[in-house]
Amino acid sequence: MAFEFKLPDIGEGVHEGEIIRWIVKPGDAIKEDQPIVEIATDKVTAEIPSPVSGVVKECRGSEGEIIQVGSVIAVIDESAGTVASAESNTSKSDSEKPKTENVEKTVPAQAESNQNDSKTSIPASAAQKANGIVLAAPATRRMAREQGVDLADVPGSGPAGRVTPADLKQHSAGGLAGSGSVSAQNAPRLSFDSQGEQRIPFTPLRRKIAERLQQSKQTAPHFAYVEEVDATALLDLHKSLQADADAAQVRLSYLPFIIKAVIAGIQKYPMLNSRLDEAKKEIVYFKDCHIGVAVATPQGLVVPVVKNADQKNVLTLAREINALAEKARQGKLAIDDLQGGTFTVSSIGSIGGLFGIPIINYPEAAILGVNKIDKRPVVRTINGEDQIVIRSMLNLSISCDHRLIDGVDAAYFIKEVAACLENPGRFLLSMGQ
């Protein structure tokens, strides 16, 4: 009996996906729930399991092809599927593993025999091509396709010469990765044709980003407010907690402190943690603070969500932010990681700039832009006299949906956030929640 397996609806408004790779091929015996294809949507990259056991008769669609939800992607002969044949297929797969494992074990030894530095990049053509293998994660392969790069030409610095996203960035940037050039890290490698142009796919993620931003700007009337914050005390607090963070093996940035200050502001001005239900003509206020954190990846901007951020201390927030950011960069975010946000923080401080005006992550009501912390001369009253002193200053910018939030509310909210950051002792007690 032939079973037509259709690309399932994985929710969150996803209507299509890109075939990243086929895990099985026609003739393979498979078991129910065994992954058969890896699909990238505008939300996540995921392995799609088979709902039945049997033998694969057809794999419809080639790698890189865009398919619609509900389209048949595989035909499976259920009558031919037996546990024995599935186990036989598994054994066959296992028998092929030593080839890859052997490469991973022997290539570093070869590298060490030729180089004193065991971390030296191993060209894929030398270490892998001879074996017919280019070791790379699915997300790295997708990045290479989008940039028009042959992975076999990219030196791999990972185990056994595995090509990493960083290797791909460096290759695409002509060796500029790590130089601090943002455009070099994210720009595709271009090769112009005779017409002086090159066309690359408008990927599902980029299409979804464009769709969401356009929807936000067209639906929510934006207004922005910018405030200057003296972050000197925040830097001192961060420094004092660095030893605790190191002991907990957590990379501690300023972002967890800013999120704690945002939560303090939301508690006083809850309209910042709301959204408009247009269908029911109701304003929905959220008790819990699920804070989205914008993360730039080579594929585009994604916003994973730290759930119940109001119930977590600074180190826990740091740990979760780091984990989500790493998953985002590797293309391993799950659907749940991207759902349920009530407020978003977008930090571009590591890049620079005085301030930016972010677009609301619709249907949320507001988004906070965090800019660089920089030493500036400012005027302070000391012993009754105005003096020019050097302070570490930070600009915060907030964009709000004017249908829900008035300018005065945004101003008071930012003032509360600024007060917490300028006097971190005010919310030190809440940091243990």
Secondary structure, DSSP 8 states (H G I E B T S, - for coil): -EEEEE----STT--EEEEEEESS-TT-EE-TT-EEEEEE-SS-EEEEE-SS-EEEEEE-S-TT-EEETTSEEEEEESTT--HHHHHHHHHHHHHHHHHHHHHHHHHHHHHHHH-S-TTS-EEHHHHTGGGT---B-HHHHHHHHHHT--GGGSEE-SGGG-B-HHHHHHHHTTS-TTSS-HHHHHS------TTS-------HHHHHHHHHHHHHHHHS-EEEEEEEEE-HHHHHHHHHHHHHHHHTT----SHHHHHHHHHHHHHH-GGGGEEEETTTTEEEE-SS--EEE-EEETTEEE--EETTGGG--HHHHHHHHHHHHHHHHTT---GGGGS--SEEEEE-TTT--S-------TTSSEEEEEEEEEEEEEEEEETTEEEEEEEEEEEEEEEEETTT--HHHHHHHHHHHHHHHHSGGGGTGGGG-
